[in-house]
Amino acid sequence: MNSGSARPDVPQQRAGSVPRVQELLWCPRFRAGWSAVPSRLFCLGAFVLACGLLMPLAARAQDGRSNENQVERMMGSVRGTEAQDLVGLRRYASTSFDAGQMALKSLGICGALLLLTPGLALFYLGMSPSAGKPVLALRVLAGAGVLSLAWVLWIYSLAFTRNEHSFDVDQREILAASPEFQKGNPYLGGLDHLGLRGLDSKLEGELPAYPVRRVGDSVPQLLILLLELALLITAATPLALCLPAGWRVAGVAIFCVLWGTVVYAPVVYWTWGGGWQAAALDSTGGLVIHLTVGCSVLGAALALRSPVTSSAPSTAEPPRLPWLLVGTALIWGGALLVSAAHVSEDSGIVANALLATHLAACTGILGWTAGDWLKTGSARPEGACCGALAGIASIAAGCGVVPAQSAMIIGLVCSVFSQWAYRRMRPMDAAGVYTLPFAVQAVPGGLGVLLTGCFAASSVGGYNRHGDEIGGLLTGNLDQIVTQALALVSVAGLSLAATFVLAKGAQSVLRRQSAVAAEGPAS
């Protein structure tokens, strides 16, 4: 008889036999290791896996729904229409949705909301001395909720109302499908789609509501609306975190809504909505997201003034490396998904966008860490994280039109200039709250816009909306780099000036409220 304390309800292992699963489950070391695994990690993994499995299936099911009955009803309701218009209407209504593009855009939405937004929050909170305050995380959530409502109600209409400047070149087909279509201007969208008006899938007057189905569309407009909303939430995250700690969460949310209306909507309309800068190349947000956010943060800093003019030595806490590393990983993965989703019209461009984004992030790490090593004699992990974000921002404008080989050069050059800008501006902001977004997003994003005008190639980008080959300075197209420079100056100027005015107005309102509150008890 063995003197060991064996459990009576567990079968004993025979000599030379392989342990069974039931016996291994009773191992104390195994049970201790199993209980130490956080359950939240399993929940997050299960949720991401479910999204990856269910979204392509849902997209395929949506693609399988036929639209032939709408074509017949259409043809029966336009007996007096000319034959050439009937051909356009039939092609307009019979366009089927592409399941692959819908799946890619759905994954891009998840990447922006579940990876990019929390990744940016963790990144900036990890570099901020006040990273332990939960109210900063609450700002991001409150801003996301309020911005979502504002985007659906009016910001989307201001940013994406179609007009004669858009790529809908055949006005006869548009007017036949939507007689109430109104021409717009090249500087700001109209109010045709307030509160999702005209974007639902119902039939209006026996015709599909424009622009839920534009000519040649392979993705529903509601899905595009949701993808652009996710990018807006991502763009507003650094701005919400950099505002003064004394601001209440409601005030930060209102400021983000005003910023989205006054700054973000015009910039999106200029570049992606068919406005006056529609010829500028911006694949996934070098202009719209990184340059706009970085310059807006700088404008808010100049308006609020006190943190920027401080030249005292830094007493900030050291960076929280776990937060930085996790945030950088989330940003990297989210940027890959968003890059693929935003250029999903061509499968070849999707592959190039993925590779270019990854390579630019890698060379960005090399550029920043090499600068650290030359300056201090050692490379720091927080520098590698900043370099990765700078590389991603640098290629955002050109990942869909620049070859992957050129992306390595763009990421390396932009990360070096980004680090130089951060070192030069850091003495003006001891905590790095304002200088970091400008240095790692605006500087590489803006420089990447210019380099896109140099390295753009028709072998990757193909043709623009007017049928001309996309090319840069290296292919003899000098006009493209001039267009890129004009877009850079206009977007940076609007972001800086408009955010400065908004921050000044908000500061004056807060001061007046503080004065009234101080006089209240005395009276």
C-alpha positions in Angstrom: 0.0 0.0 0.0 1.4 3.4 -1.0 1.7 6.0 1.8 1.1 8.9 -0.5 -2.0 11.0 -0.4 -3.8 10.1 -3.6 -7.3 11.2 -4.3 -9.7 8.2 -4.2 -11.9 9.5 -7.0 -9.0 9.8 -9.6 -7.9 6.5 -11.3 -4.3 5.7 -10.6 -1.9 5.6 -13.5 -0.4 2.2 -14.4 3.3 1.9 -14.9 4.4 2.8 -18.4 1.1 4.1 -19.5 0.4 7.6 -21.0 -1.3 10.0 -18.5 -4.9 10.6 -19.4 -6.6 14.0 -19.6 -8.6 13.3 -16.5 -5.5 12.7 -14.4 -3.7 15.8 -15.8 -6.7 18.0 -14.8 -6.0 17.1 -11.1 -2.4 18.3 -11.3 -2.0 21.2 -8.8 0.5 22.9 -11.0 -1.9 22.7 -14.0 -4.8 24.0 -12.0 -2.8 26.9 -10.6 -1.6 27.9 -14.1 -5.1 27.6 -15.5 -6.7 29.8 -12.8 -4.0 32.5 -13.3 -5.1 33.2 -16.8 -7.3 36.3 -16.9 -10.8 35.5 -18.0 -11.1 38.9 -19.7 -8.4 37.8 -22.2 -10.5 34.8 -23.2 -13.6 37.0 -23.5 -11.7 39.5 -25.8 -10.2 36.7 -27.9 -13.6 35.0 -28.3 -15.2 38.3 -29.3 -12.6 39.1 -31.9 -12.8 35.5 -33.3 -16.6 35.8 -33.5 -16.3 39.0 -35.4 -13.8 37.6 -37.8 -16.0 34.5 -38.5 -19.4 36.1 -38.6 -18.8 39.2 -40.6 -17.7 37.5 -43.9 -20.7 35.2 -43.6 -23.1 38.1 -43.1 -21.5 39.9 -46.0 -22.0 36.9 -48.2 -25.6 36.5 -47.2 -26.2 40.2 -48.0 -24.5 39.8 -51.4 -26.8 36.9 -52.2 -30.0 38.9 -52.1 -31.2 39.7 -55.6 -32.2 43.1 -56.7 -34.0 42.1 -59.9 -37.5 43.0 -58.5 -36.4 46.5 -58.0 -35.1 46.7 -61.6 -38.6 45.6 -62.9 -40.4 48.1 -60.8 -38.0 50.7 -61.9 -38.5 50.0 -65.6 -42.2 50.0 -65.2 -42.2 53.4 -63.5 -40.2 55.3 -66.1 -42.0 54.6 -69.4 -41.4 58.1 -70.7 -37.7 58.1 -70.0 -35.3 58.1 -72.9 -33.6 54.8 -73.9 -30.1 56.0 -73.0 -31.3 56.9 -69.5 -33.0 53.5 -69.2 -29.7 51.8 -69.7 -28.1 53.8 -67.0 -31.0 53.2 -64.6 -30.9 49.4 -65.2 -27.1 49.3 -64.6 -27.7 51.5 -61.5 -30.3 49.3 -59.9 -28.8 45.9 -60.8 -25.4 46.5 -59.3 -24.7 43.8 -56.8 -22.8 44.3 -53.6 -19.3 42.7 -53.3 -19.1 40.3 -50.4 -15.3 40.6 -50.2 -15.3 44.4 -50.0 -18.0 44.4 -47.4 -16.1 41.9 -45.3 -12.9 44.1 -45.6 -14.7 47.3 -44.6 -16.4 45.5 -41.7 -13.1 44.4 -40.4 -11.8 47.9 -40.9 -14.6 49.2 -38.7 -13.7 46.7 -36.0 -10.0 47.6 -36.4 -10.6 51.3 -35.9 -13.0 50.9 -33.0 -11.5 47.9 -31.2 -7.8 48.4 -32.0 -6.9 51.9 -33.2 -9.0 53.9 -30.7 -8.0 52.0 -27.5 -4.4 51.7 -28.9 -4.1 55.5 -29.2 -5.6 55.9 -25.8 -3.1 53.5 -24.2 -0.2 55.0 -26.1 -0.9 58.6 -25.0 -1.9 57.6 -21.5 1.3 55.6 -21.2 3.4 58.7 -22.1 1.3 61.1 -20.0 2.2 61.8 -16.4 -1.5 61.6 -15.5 -2.1 58.2 -16.9 -3.6 56.9 -13.7 -6.7 59.1 -13.9 -9.7 57.1 -15.1 -11.4 60.3 -16.1 -9.2 60.5 -19.2 -10.4 57.1 -20.4 -13.9 58.3 -19.7 -13.3 61.2 -22.0 -12.6 58.9 -24.9 -15.8 56.9 -24.3 -18.0 59.9 -23.9 -16.5 61.6 -26.9 -17.1 58.4 -29.0 -20.8 58.3 -28.0 -21.5 61.9 -28.6 -19.5 62.0 -31.9 -21.4 59.0 -33.2 -24.8 60.8 -32.7 -23.5 64.0 -34.2 -22.0 62.2 -37.2 -25.2 60.5 -38.0 -27.3 63.6 -37.5 -25.3 66.3 -39.4 -21.5 65.8 -39.7 -21.7 63.0 -42.3 -23.9 65.2 -44.5 -21.4 68.1 -44.3 -18.5 65.7 -45.1 -19.9 63.4 -47.8 -22.9 65.0 -49.6 -22.4 64.2 -53.3 -22.2 67.0 -55.8 -20.9 67.8 -59.3 -17.3 67.8 -57.9 -17.5 64.1 -56.9 -16.6 61.1 -59.0 -20.3 60.6 -60.0 -19.5 61.9 -63.4 -22.8 60.9 -65.2 -25.3 63.5 -63.9 -28.1 62.1 -66.0 -28.1 58.8 -64.1 -27.9 60.6 -60.8 -30.8 62.9 -61.6 -32.9 60.0 -62.9 -32.4 58.1 -59.7 -32.8 61.1 -57.4 -34.6 64.1 -58.9 -34.0 66.1 -55.7 -30.2 65.9 -56.1 -28.7 69.4 -55.4 -25.4 70.6 -56.6 -22.9 71.6 -53.9 -19.8 73.7 -53.6 -16.2 72.7 -53.4 -15.6 73.8 -49.8 -18.4 72.2 -47.7 -21.0 69.6 -48.2 -24.7 70.2 -48.0 -27.6 69.2 -45.8 -29.2 66.6 -48.0 -28.4 63.7 -45.7 -29.3 65.1 -42.3 -30.3 62.3 -39.9 -29.5 59.6 -42.6 -32.0 61.1 -44.9 -31.7 59.5 -48.3 -29.3 56.8 -47.0 -31.9 54.1 -46.1 -32.6 51.1 -48.3 -36.3 51.8 -48.9 -37.7 52.7 -52.2 -38.8 56.3 -52.7 -41.2 56.8 -55.7 -40.4 53.4 -57.1 -36.7 54.3 -57.3 -33.9 53.3 -55.0 -33.0 56.2 -52.7 -29.8 57.9 -53.8 -27.0 57.5 -52.8 -27.7 54.2 -51.1 -26.9 52.7 -54.5 -24.7 54.9 -56.7 -23.7 53.7 -60.2 -21.0 51.1 -59.8 -21.2 50.9 -56.1 -20.2 47.6 -54.6 -20.7 48.5 -50.9 -23.7 50.0 -49.2 -23.4 53.6 -48.2 -24.4 52.9 -44.7 -21.3 50.7 -44.3 -19.1 53.5 -45.7 -20.8 55.8 -43.2 -19.9 53.5 -40.3 -16.3 53.1 -41.5 -15.8 56.9 -41.7 -17.4 57.3 -38.3 -14.9 54.9 -36.8 -12.1 57.0 -38.3 -13.6 60.1 -36.8 -13.6 58.5 -33.3 -10.0 57.5 -33.8 -9.0 61.0 -34.9 -10.7 62.7 -31.9 -9.0 60.4 -29.3 -5.7 62.3 -29.0 -7.6 65.6 -28.9 -9.8 64.5 -26.1 -6.8 63.3 -24.0 -4.7 66.5 -24.4 -7.3 69.0 -23.2 -6.7 70.4 -19.7 -7.4 68.2 -16.7 -9.8 70.8 -15.2 -12.3 70.4 -18.0 -15.3 68.2 -17.3 -16.1 65.2 -19.4 -19.3 66.9 -20.8 -17.2 69.9 -21.8 -14.7 67.7 -23.6 -17.4 65.9 -25.4 -19.0 69.1 -26.6 -15.6 70.5 -27.7 -15.0 67.3 -29.8 -18.4 67.7 -31.5 -17.6 71.3 -32.4 -14.2 70.2 -33.6 -15.8 67.5 -35.7 -18.2 70.0 -37.3 -15.9 72.9 -37.9 -12.6 71.2 -38.6 -13.0 67.5 -39.5 -16.0 67.7 -41.7 -14.5 70.4 -44.1 -11.2 68.5 -44.3 -12.9 65.2 -45.1 -15.1 67.0 -47.7 -12.1 68.6 -49.4 -10.2 65.3 -49.9 -12.5 62.4 -49.7 -15.9 64.0 -50.4 -15.1 65.5 -53.8 -14.1 69.0 -52.7 -11.5 71.4 -54.0 -8.6 69.2 -52.8 -10.0 66.0 -54.4 -6.9 65.6 -56.6 -4.7 65.3 -53.5 -3.6 61.7 -52.8 -4.7 60.5 -49.3 -5.3 56.8 -49.1 -6.1 56.2 -45.4 -5.8 59.5 -43.6 -2.4 61.2 -43.7 -4.2 64.5 -44.3 -7.6 63.8 -42.8 -6.5 62.1 -39.6 -2.9 62.5 -38.7 -2.1 66.0 -40.0 -5.5 67.4 -38.8 -5.3 65.9 -35.3 -1.7 67.0 -34.8 -2.2 70.5 -35.9 -5.5 70.7 -33.9 -3.7 69.7 -30.7 -1.0 72.3 -31.4 -3.8 74.9 -31.9 -5.4 74.0 -28.6 -2.0 74.3 -26.9 -1.4 77.8 -28.3 -4.9 78.9 -27.2 -4.6 77.5 -23.7 -1.0 78.6 -23.4 0.0 77.7 -19.9 1.4 74.2 -20.6 3.3 75.4 -23.7 5.1 78.4 -22.3 6.4 76.4 -19.3 10.2 76.0 -19.6 10.6 74.3 -16.2 12.5 71.0 -16.2 10.4 67.9 -16.7 9.1 66.3 -13.5 6.9 63.8 -15.3 6.6 60.2 -14.3 8.5 57.7 -16.5 6.5 56.2 -19.3 4.5 53.2 -18.5 6.1 50.6 -20.8 3.3 48.0 -20.6 0.7 50.6 -21.7 3.0 51.8 -24.5 3.8 48.3 -25.8 0.1 47.2 -25.8 -1.0 50.4 -27.3 1.6 50.2 -30.1 0.6 46.7 -30.9 -3.1 47.7 -31.1 -2.3 50.7 -33.3 -0.2 48.5 -35.6 -2.9 45.9 -36.1 -5.7 48.5 -36.4 -3.7 50.5 -39.0 -3.3 47.3 -41.2 -7.1 46.6 -41.1 -8.0 50.3 -41.8 -5.5 50.5 -44.7 -7.0 47.4 -46.3 -10.6 48.6 -45.7 -10.1 52.1 -47.1 -8.5 50.9 -50.4 -10.6 47.7 -50.8 -11.9 48.6 -54.3 -8.8 46.9 -55.8 -7.4 43.7 -54.4 -3.9 44.5 -55.7 -3.9 47.8 -53.9 -5.1 46.1 -50.7 -2.0 43.9 -50.7 0.3 46.8 -51.4 -1.4 48.9 -48.7 -0.9 46.1 -46.1 2.8 45.6 -47.0 3.6 49.3 -47.3 2.0 50.1 -43.9 3.9 47.3 -42.2 7.3 48.2 -43.8 6.9 51.9 -43.0 6.2 51.1 -39.3 9.3 48.9 -39.2 11.6 51.5 -40.8 10.0 54.1 -38.5 11.2 52.1 -35.5 14.7 51.9 -37.0 14.8 55.6 -37.7 13.7 56.7 -34.2 15.8 54.2 -32.3 18.9 55.1 -34.4 18.4 58.7 -33.5 18.1 57.8 -29.8 21.3 55.8 -30.1 23.2 58.6 -31.8 22.0 61.2 -29.3 22.2 59.3 -26.0 24.2 56.2 -26.8 21.3 53.8 -26.1 17.9 52.9 -27.7 14.8 53.2 -25.5 11.6 51.1 -25.8 9.4 54.2 -25.7 11.4 55.6 -28.7 10.6 52.4 -30.6 6.9 52.8 -29.9 7.0 56.4 -31.1 8.8 55.4 -34.2 6.3 52.8 -35.1 3.4 55.3 -34.8 5.4 57.9 -36.8 6.0 55.3 -39.6 2.3 54.4 -39.7 1.3 58.1 -39.9 3.9 58.7 -42.6 2.5 56.1 -45.0 -1.2 56.7 -44.4 -1.4 59.1 -47.3 0.4 56.9 -49.8 -0.1 53.3 -48.9 -2.6 52.9 -51.8 -0.5 54.6 -54.5 3.2 54.2 -53.4 5.2 51.0 -54.0 6.2 49.1 -50.9 9.9 49.7 -51.6 9.3 53.5 -51.4 7.3 53.0 -48.2 10.5 51.9 -46.5 12.2 55.2 -47.4 9.1 57.3 -46.4 8.9 55.6 -43.0 12.6 56.0 -42.3 12.8 59.7 -43.4 9.6 60.7 -41.6 10.6 59.1 -38.3 13.9 60.9 -38.3 12.2 64.3 -38.8 9.5 63.3 -36.3 12.1 62.6 -33.6 13.9 65.8 -34.3 10.7 67.8 -34.0 9.9 66.1 -30.7 13.3 66.9 -29.2 13.1 70.6 -30.3 9.5 71.1 -29.0 9.8 69.1 -25.8 11.3 71.9 -23.7 8.2 74.0 -24.3 6.0 71.2 -22.9 7.5 69.5 -19.9 4.9 66.8 -19.8 4.8 66.1 -23.5 1.0 66.2 -23.6 0.8 68.6 -26.6 4.1 68.1 -28.4 3.8 64.3 -28.7 0.7 64.2 -30.9 2.1 66.9 -33.1 5.5 65.2 -33.4 4.4 61.6 -34.0 1.3 62.3 -36.1 1.3 65.8 -37.7 5.0 65.9 -38.7 5.3 62.4 -40.3 1.8 62.7 -41.7 2.4 66.0 -43.4 5.9 65.0 -44.6 4.4 61.7 -45.9 1.8 63.7 -47.9 4.7 65.5 -49.7 6.7 62.3 -50.2 3.5 60.6 -51.7 3.6 63.3 -54.3 7.2 62.2 -55.1 6.9 58.4 -55.1 3.3 57.8 -56.4 3.2 55.4 -59.3 0.5 54.3 -61.7 1.7 50.7 -61.4 0.2 50.8 -57.9 -2.5 53.5 -57.9 -3.7 53.0 -61.4 -5.9 55.9 -62.6 -7.7 58.7 -60.8 -11.4 59.6 -61.2 -10.8 61.6 -64.4 -9.0 58.7 -66.1 -5.5 60.1 -65.8 -2.6 57.9 -64.6 -1.6 58.5 -61.0 2.1 59.5 -60.8 4.5 61.5 -58.8 7.5 63.7 -59.2 9.7 60.7 -60.0 7.5 59.8 -63.0 7.5 63.4 -64.3 4.3 64.6 -62.8 5.3 67.9 -61.1 1.6 68.9 -60.7 1.0 66.2 -58.2 3.5 67.4 -55.6 2.2 70.9 -56.0 -1.3 69.6 -55.3 0.0 67.7 -52.3 1.7 70.8 -50.9 -1.4 72.9 -51.4 -3.5 70.4 -49.6 -0.9 70.2 -46.8 -0.9 73.9 -46.2 -4.7 74.3 -46.4 -5.5 71.4 -44.1 -2.8 72.4 -41.6 -3.9 76.1 -41.6 -7.6 75.2 -41.1 -6.9 72.8 -38.3 -4.6 75.1 -36.5 -6.7 78.3 -36.8 -10.1 76.8 -36.3 -9.1 74.7 -33.2 -7.3 77.8 -31.8 -10.6 79.8 -32.0 -12.6 76.9 -30.5 -10.2 76.5 -27.6 -10.2 80.3 -27.0 -14.0 80.4 -26.9 -14.2 77.4 -24.6 -11.6 78.9 -22.3 -13.5 82.2 -22.1 -16.8 80.4 -21.3 -15.1 78.4 -18.5 -13.6 81.5 -17.0 -16.9 83.2 -17.0 -18.6 80.2 -15.3 -15.8 80.2 -12.7 -16.3 83.9 -12.0 -20.0 83.5 -11.6 -19.5 80.5 -9.3 -17.0 82.5 -7.2 -19.4 85.4 -6.9 -22.4 83.3 -6.0 -21.7 82.6 -2.3 -20.6 86.2 -1.7 -23.9 87.6 -3.1 
